[in-house]
Amino acid sequence: MTGDACADRGGRYQSYISKLAKEVGRANRSGQMNDYCSGLLMPLERKSVEPIAAVTEPSRCAAKHQSLLHFVGQSPWSDAAVLRVVREQVLPVIERRGGAIRAWLIDDTSFPKKGNHSVGVKRQYCGQLGKKENCQVAVTLSIANEAASLPVAYRLFLPEDWAQDTARRTKAGVPETIPFQTKPEIALDHIRQALADGVPKGVVLADAAYGNNLKWRSELSDLGLSYCVGILPSTTIWPPGKGPLPPVKSTTKSRGRPHKRLRRDDDNKPVSAKALATMLSADQWQTLTWREGTNAPLTSRFAAVRVRPARRDNERTEPHPQEWLLIEWPEGEDEPTKYWLSNIAEAVSLKDIVDIAKGRWRIERDYQDLKQELGLGHYEGRGWRGFHHHATLAIAAYGFLILEADALSPSGSATCLLRIAARTERKKITLPKSYQPRGAAAAA
């Protein structure tokens, strides 16, 4: 990169950071934000507070470490306010490159941890390891279109035993306003806040951990949002053209209140999504390609039919509205591999439904880049505030890379920029020879 190009990039970075710094309060915090985000953008092997201090101010590493530690772990600036300014700067670029926002991506990401002192840590399912393990889990909301995606909300899931333990809450600095909430409840809070903030709407996409929850889907519909969410094969539905029976009609001799609840019987009952998939005829399946993969186009077999969800409708007076059931059954597999329910318009093609459902791949890319390239999981503090401040600054750094990708090449991506920078600069960034991690034995 030429000197002029470096200067231009530096100017763009300073302009970007100066707008974020207005939300962190005191003037000295502006410099700390600048240095911390710079460290996250550098190709360091570890992006926790101490190595960032060592490369941003090597001549006074210990003092810098303390100031950055206080800025991230203790300073009372608002994560939501900083993320709002990130969104305000990055969203116009995303929309200019890829059109209107198409999707709101709900997911959670995990961070393996040792011990039990870090806030929210518990033995629970860890997606990063694919099994139950000691970890922290954060619930996120990202917005996306064809060009890019950006996380706009991020919050730690606090397990119930943590939420009810006053001593641990106090030690970790968990705000009194944070109750125990399930992950779907946290996701709904993210969504309600995004609506209140005027974030451009998109179809809500989520996996079965969220989508299999009928109440959660109903809340999305009540908020006026479309969704296309994963469900389990065991989810019960009414096949096309079928539904619950009407309430039993009262006779002139009957006493008491009239029957109002819907009914089922042995000849008219719902089936599982998996069972319905096996009932479909061969001509209802189509082979479709939804996007280009790393090595080849991504292709599979799909079918979509109009169904009614059946969960507890025998306790209702009206049947659930009809929705799309989308099923993926790859060629050569013994059974379908994925199922979705969607309340998007009835007049839509199978290709469009598949394109919408498969839009969730972007959230996996977000997590990959934020963790592998920007150190999202490298924070070593134990408190609530530091956990969220570090994540906010990693997302801010990611937002800058989206802007840079647009400035350098409108057809480029933040991912490409990150990896090119890592390959070309990794060997240039080294910790000072005098740097020693805390706890290391003194030099001879």
C-alpha positions in Angstrom: 0.0 0.0 0.0 1.4 3.4 -1.0 2.1 6.2 1.5 -0.9 8.2 0.1 -3.2 5.2 0.4 -2.0 4.6 4.0 -2.7 8.3 4.8 -6.2 8.1 3.3 -6.9 5.0 5.3 -5.6 6.6 8.5 -7.8 9.6 7.8 -10.9 7.4 7.3 -10.2 5.5 10.5 -9.8 8.7 12.5 -13.0 10.1 11.1 -14.8 6.8 11.9 -13.4 6.5 15.5 -14.0 10.2 16.3 -17.8 9.7 15.8 -17.8 6.7 18.0 -15.7 8.4 20.7 -18.4 11.0 21.3 -20.4 8.2 23.0 -17.7 7.2 25.5 -17.7 10.4 27.5 -14.4 11.9 28.7 -11.8 13.1 26.2 -9.1 10.6 27.4 -11.4 7.7 26.6 -11.3 8.8 22.9 -7.6 7.9 22.8 -8.2 4.6 24.6 -11.0 3.7 22.1 -8.6 4.6 19.2 -5.8 2.4 20.5 -8.0 -0.5 21.5 -9.8 -0.7 18.1 -6.3 -0.3 16.4 -5.1 -3.3 18.4 -8.1 -5.4 17.4 -7.4 -4.5 13.7 -3.7 -5.5 14.0 -2.7 -9.0 13.0 -1.8 -10.1 16.6 -2.1 -13.7 17.7 -3.9 -12.7 20.9 -6.1 -9.6 21.1 -6.7 -9.2 24.9 -5.9 -6.0 26.8 -2.3 -6.7 27.6 -1.0 -7.5 24.1 -2.9 -4.5 22.7 -1.2 -2.3 25.2 2.2 -3.7 24.4 1.9 -2.9 20.6 0.1 0.4 20.9 2.5 2.0 23.5 5.5 -0.3 24.0 7.5 2.3 25.9 5.0 2.4 28.8 3.3 -1.0 28.5 2.3 -1.4 32.1 0.7 2.0 32.4 -1.1 1.6 29.1 -2.3 -1.8 30.2 -3.9 -0.3 33.3 -5.6 2.5 31.3 -7.0 0.2 28.7 -8.1 -2.3 31.3 -10.1 0.4 33.1 -11.5 1.7 29.8 -12.8 -1.7 28.8 -13.6 -3.2 32.2 -14.8 -0.3 34.2 -15.7 2.8 32.2 -19.5 3.4 32.2 -20.1 4.2 28.6 -23.1 2.7 26.7 -22.6 -0.3 24.5 -26.0 0.4 22.8 -25.0 4.0 22.0 -21.7 3.0 20.4 -23.4 0.2 18.4 -26.0 2.7 17.2 -23.3 5.0 15.8 -21.5 2.1 14.2 -24.8 1.2 12.5 -25.5 4.8 11.4 -22.1 4.9 9.7 -22.1 1.4 8.2 -25.7 0.8 7.2 -25.7 3.4 4.3 -22.7 1.7 2.7 -24.2 -1.8 3.1 -27.5 -0.6 1.5 -25.6 1.2 -1.3 -23.7 -1.9 -2.2 -26.4 -4.5 -1.8 -29.8 -2.8 -1.7 -32.3 -2.8 1.1 -31.8 -4.9 4.2 -33.3 -8.4 3.6 -32.8 -10.3 6.8 -32.5 -10.0 10.6 -30.3 -12.8 11.8 -30.8 -14.1 15.3 -28.3 -16.5 16.7 -26.0 -17.1 19.7 -22.3 -17.6 19.9 -20.3 -19.4 22.6 -16.9 -18.9 24.3 -15.3 -21.9 26.1 -14.0 -20.9 29.5 -12.1 -22.6 32.4 -13.2 -22.1 35.9 -16.5 -20.7 37.1 -15.7 -17.0 37.9 -16.2 -15.4 34.6 -19.7 -13.8 34.4 -22.4 -16.1 33.0 -20.0 -19.1 32.7 -21.7 -22.5 33.1 -21.6 -26.0 31.7 -24.0 -25.7 28.8 -24.2 -26.4 25.1 -21.2 -24.8 23.4 -21.7 -24.4 19.7 -18.0 -23.8 19.1 -17.2 -27.2 20.5 -20.4 -29.0 19.5 -21.1 -30.4 22.9 -21.8 -29.4 26.5 -18.9 -27.6 28.0 -18.0 -24.8 30.4 -18.6 -21.6 28.4 -20.3 -18.2 28.0 -23.0 -17.7 25.5 -24.1 -14.4 23.9 -27.3 -13.7 21.9 -27.0 -11.5 18.9 -29.0 -9.7 16.2 -27.4 -8.9 12.8 -28.8 -7.1 9.8 -27.9 -8.3 6.3 -28.4 -8.0 2.5 -26.7 -9.5 -0.5 -23.5 -7.5 0.1 -22.8 -7.6 3.8 -24.0 -8.1 7.3 -23.5 -6.3 10.6 -24.2 -7.2 14.2 -26.4 -4.5 15.8 -27.2 -6.0 19.2 -25.2 -8.3 21.5 -25.9 -9.5 25.1 -24.7 -12.2 27.4 -27.1 -15.0 28.3 -27.1 -15.2 32.1 -28.0 -18.7 33.3 -30.8 -19.0 35.9 -28.4 -20.0 38.8 -26.3 -16.9 38.0 -29.3 -14.6 37.8 -30.4 -15.7 41.2 -27.0 -15.6 42.9 -26.8 -12.1 44.4 -23.2 -12.5 45.6 -21.9 -13.6 42.1 -23.9 -10.9 40.4 -22.5 -8.2 42.6 -18.9 -9.5 42.1 -19.3 -9.6 38.3 -21.1 -6.2 38.2 -24.3 -7.6 36.6 -26.8 -4.6 36.5 -29.8 -5.0 38.8 -32.0 -4.5 35.8 -30.9 -7.7 34.2 -33.2 -10.6 35.2 -33.1 -14.2 34.1 -34.2 -14.5 30.5 -34.2 -17.3 28.1 -32.2 -16.9 24.8 -35.5 -16.4 22.8 -36.6 -13.7 25.3 -33.2 -11.9 24.9 -33.6 -12.2 21.1 -37.1 -10.6 21.3 -35.6 -7.8 23.4 -33.0 -7.2 20.6 -35.8 -7.2 18.0 -38.1 -4.8 19.9 -35.2 -2.4 20.4 -34.3 -2.5 16.7 -37.9 -1.7 15.8 -37.9 1.2 18.2 -34.6 2.5 16.8 -36.0 2.4 13.3 -33.6 -0.2 11.9 -34.8 -1.2 8.4 -36.9 -4.4 8.6 -35.9 -7.8 7.2 -37.2 -11.3 7.4 -36.2 -12.8 10.8 -34.0 -15.9 10.3 -33.1 -18.2 13.2 -32.3 -21.9 13.8 -34.6 -24.4 15.5 -33.4 -23.4 19.0 -35.5 -20.3 18.5 -37.9 -21.2 15.6 -39.3 -24.3 17.2 -40.9 -22.1 19.9 -44.5 -21.4 18.8 -44.9 -18.5 21.3 -41.7 -16.9 19.9 -42.9 -17.1 16.3 -46.3 -15.7 17.4 -44.5 -12.7 19.0 -42.8 -12.0 15.7 -46.1 -12.1 13.9 -47.6 -9.7 16.5 -44.7 -7.3 15.9 -45.6 -7.3 12.2 -42.4 -9.2 11.2 -42.0 -11.9 8.6 -39.8 -14.9 9.5 -38.3 -18.0 8.1 -37.0 -20.1 11.0 -35.8 -23.6 11.6 -37.9 -26.3 13.3 -37.4 -29.8 14.5 -38.5 -32.9 12.4 -40.9 -33.8 15.3 -42.8 -30.5 15.1 -46.5 -31.3 14.6 -48.4 -29.8 11.7 -51.6 -30.2 9.7 -51.0 -31.5 6.2 -52.2 -29.3 3.3 -56.0 -29.1 3.2 -56.5 -30.4 6.7 -57.0 -28.8 10.1 -58.5 -29.2 13.5 -62.2 -30.1 13.8 -64.6 -27.4 14.9 -66.0 -27.4 18.5 -68.7 -29.8 19.4 -72.1 -28.3 18.7 -74.3 -27.8 21.8 -77.7 -29.5 21.7 -81.0 -28.1 23.1 -80.7 -30.6 26.0 -77.1 -29.8 26.9 -76.3 -27.8 30.0 -73.5 -25.4 30.8 -71.3 -23.2 28.6 -71.1 -24.1 24.9 -68.0 -25.8 23.7 -65.4 -23.5 22.1 -62.2 -25.5 21.7 -61.1 -27.1 18.5 -60.9 -30.9 18.4 -58.9 -33.8 17.0 -59.9 -37.5 16.7 -58.3 -40.7 15.5 -59.3 -40.0 11.8 -58.2 -36.4 11.9 -55.0 -35.6 13.6 -51.7 -33.7 12.9 -48.5 -35.4 11.7 -44.8 -34.6 12.3 -42.9 -32.5 9.7 -40.8 -35.5 9.0 -43.8 -37.7 8.3 -45.3 -35.1 6.0 -42.0 -35.0 4.0 -42.3 -38.7 3.3 -45.9 -38.2 2.0 -44.9 -35.7 -0.7 -44.9 -36.9 -4.3 -41.7 -36.9 -6.5 -43.0 -34.0 -8.6 -43.2 -31.7 -5.4 -39.4 -31.8 -5.0 -37.1 -29.5 -7.0 -33.3 -29.3 -7.2 -32.2 -25.7 -6.7 -29.0 -23.7 -6.4 -29.0 -20.9 -3.9 -25.5 -19.4 -4.1 -21.9 -20.1 -5.1 -19.9 -22.0 -2.5 -16.1 -21.9 -2.0 -15.5 -24.6 -4.5 -18.8 -25.2 -6.3 -22.4 -24.0 -6.4 -24.5 -25.0 -3.4 -27.3 -27.2 -4.6 -29.9 -29.4 -2.9 -33.5 -30.8 -3.2 -36.4 -28.8 -1.7 -40.2 -28.9 -1.3 -42.5 -26.3 0.2 -46.2 -26.8 1.1 -48.8 -24.7 2.9 -49.6 -26.1 6.4 -51.0 -25.1 9.7 -48.9 -25.5 12.9 -50.7 -27.9 15.3 -49.1 -27.3 18.7 -51.9 -27.1 21.4 -54.5 -26.0 18.9 -56.9 -28.3 20.7 -56.7 -25.6 23.5 -57.6 -22.8 21.1 -60.8 -21.5 19.6 -59.3 -20.6 16.2 -56.7 -22.6 14.2 -53.2 -21.3 13.7 -52.7 -19.3 10.4 -51.4 -21.2 7.4 -47.6 -21.0 6.8 -45.0 -22.3 4.5 -43.2 -25.5 5.5 -39.9 -25.7 3.6 -38.1 -29.0 3.6 -34.5 -29.8 2.4 -33.8 -33.4 1.4 -30.4 -33.7 -0.3 -30.0 -36.3 -3.0 -28.6 -39.5 -1.6 -29.7 -38.8 2.0 -32.0 -41.3 3.8 -34.2 -38.6 5.2 -34.7 -34.8 5.1 -31.9 -32.8 6.8 -33.6 -29.4 7.5 -37.1 -28.0 8.1 -38.3 -24.4 8.2 -41.6 -22.6 8.9 -42.3 -19.2 7.4 -45.1 -16.7 7.5 -44.0 -14.9 4.3 -46.6 -14.2 1.6 -48.3 -17.1 0.0 -47.6 -15.8 -3.5 -43.9 -16.6 -3.5 -41.8 -19.0 -5.5 -39.9 -22.0 -4.0 -36.6 -20.5 -5.2 -37.4 -17.3 -3.3 -38.2 -19.2 -0.1 -35.0 -21.2 -0.4 -32.9 -18.0 -0.9 -34.5 -16.4 2.2 -34.0 -19.5 4.4 -30.4 -20.0 3.3 -29.5 -16.3 4.2 -28.4 -17.4 7.7 -25.0 -18.4 6.4 -23.9 -14.7 6.9 -24.2 -14.9 10.7 -21.7 -17.8 10.7 -19.3 -15.7 8.7 -19.7 -12.8 11.1 -18.8 -15.0 14.0 -15.8 -16.5 12.2 -14.3 -13.1 11.4 -15.1 -11.6 14.7 -13.5 -14.5 16.6 -10.6 -15.4 14.3 -9.6 -12.0 13.0 -10.8 -9.5 15.5 -10.4 -11.3 18.9 -14.1 -11.4 19.9 -13.4 -14.3 22.3 -10.0 -13.0 23.6 -11.2 -10.9 26.5 -9.8 -12.2 29.7 -11.8 -10.2 32.3 -14.5 -11.7 34.3 -17.1 -8.8 34.6 -20.3 -8.0 32.8 -19.2 -4.6 31.6 -15.9 -5.7 30.2 -17.4 -8.6 28.4 -19.8 -6.3 26.6 -17.4 -3.4 26.0 -14.9 -5.7 24.4 -17.5 -7.2 22.1 -18.8 -3.7 21.2 -15.3 -2.6 20.2 -14.7 -5.7 18.1 -18.0 -5.0 16.3 -16.9 -1.4 15.8 -13.6 -2.7 14.2 -15.6 -5.0 12.0 -17.8 -2.1 10.9 -14.7 -0.1 9.9 -13.5 -3.0 7.7 -16.9 -3.0 5.9 -16.3 0.7 5.2 -12.8 0.1 4.1 -13.8 -2.8 1.7 -16.2 -0.3 0.1 -13.6 2.5 -0.1 -10.9 0.2 -1.6 -13.2 -1.9 -3.9 -17.0 -1.5 -4.1 -17.2 -5.2 -5.0 -14.9 -6.3 -2.2 -15.8 -7.6 1.3 -14.7 -7.1 4.8 -13.7 -10.7 5.0 -11.4 -10.5 2.0 -9.8 -7.3 3.4 -9.2 -8.9 6.8 -7.6 -12.0 5.4 -5.4 -10.1 2.8 -4.2 -7.8 5.6 -3.5 -10.7 7.9 -1.4 -12.5 5.2 0.6 -9.4 4.2 1.1 -7.9 7.7 1.1 -10.8 10.2 4.9 -11.0 10.3 5.3 -7.2 10.7 3.4 -7.0 14.0 5.4 -8.4 16.9 5.3 -7.8 20.6 8.2 -5.8 22.1 11.1 -7.9 23.3 10.6 -6.5 26.8 7.0 -7.7 26.9 6.2 -10.3 29.5 2.7 -11.5 30.2 1.5 -11.2 33.7 2.5 -14.2 35.8 5.5 -15.0 33.7 8.7 -15.8 35.5 11.1 -12.8 35.7 13.8 -12.7 33.0 17.1 -14.0 34.1 
